[in-house]
Amino acid sequence: HAAADARGRVRADQGGRHRQFGAEAETALRQSEERFAKAFRLTPVPTLLARAEGLAITGVNEAFSRVFGFGSETVTGRTPTDLDLWVSEPQRDRFETALARTGCVMGLEVCLRHEDGSNLDCLVSAERVTIDDTEFVLMVLQDITDRKHTERELFDAIEAAVPPRTRRSGEREADMPPFCPVGPGSASTAKWRRASSA
């Protein structure tokens, strides 16, 4: 009887420890998810969360709505393609291929579309994450439109200051920084079209 009682106490102790560890793990997981949700909501960079299978958007932060114009009620359940967010299909294909192959994308330069139809130069980073045993993709979309415009203006200023005879043939096209027009009919778009046709 003494041996049986001892074995019973050992099993009870083990069961208690397992329950304790399980409760601690559950608490840690809940706290981790709460920190993730808070960081997602407060980050100043446009960010969206989408299901890994199909890329249906489950949430966006306030920065996304501020920069791209889409409210959360507009985007939830739809994909970036549904929203016509991608200006360039080859860029979208490059992003989706890299994400499928490696599970992450770091700093891919793309052109994305605002809700009003204007275009934005962006750096897109993405990574697969697991939440409640479900696979998602976290996408960060950094707007670099102003920086690209500054680079373009600097390039134009340098080009204007350098006599044509001192430039090598094809140098303009090779060195020209990538540029995403900000919208149909805008001054920046007209400038981009003039440069492209030059």
Stockholm file with secondary structure:
# STOCKHOLM 1.0

chainA/1-198         HAAADARGRVRADQGGRHRQFGAEAETALRQSEERFAKAFRLTPVPTLLARAEGLAITGVNEAFSRVFGFGSETVTGRTPTDLDLWVSEPQRDRFETALARTGCVMGLEVCLRHEDGSNLDCLVSAERVTIDDTEFVLMVLQDITDRKHTERELFDAIEAAVPPRTRRSGEREADMPPFCPVGPGSASTAKWRRASSA
#=GR chainA/1-198 SS CHHHHHHHHHHHHHHHHHHHHHHHHHHHHHHHHHHHHHHHHHCSSCEEEEETTTCCEEEECHHHHHHHCCCHHHHTTCCTTTTTCBSCHHHHHHHHHHHHHHSEEEEEEEEEECTTSCEEEEEEEEEEEEETTEEEEEEEEEECHHHHHHHHHHHHHHHHHSCGGGSCTTHHHHHCCCCCCCSTTCHHHHHHHHHHHC
#=GC SS_cons         CHHHHHHHHHHHHHHHHHHHHHHHHHHHHHHHHHHHHHHHHHCSSCEEEEETTTCCEEEECHHHHHHHCCCHHHHTTCCTTTTTCBSCHHHHHHHHHHHHHHSEEEEEEEEEECTTSCEEEEEEEEEEEEETTEEEEEEEEEECHHHHHHHHHHHHHHHHHSCGGGSCTTHHHHHCCCCCCCSTTCHHHHHHHHHHHC
//
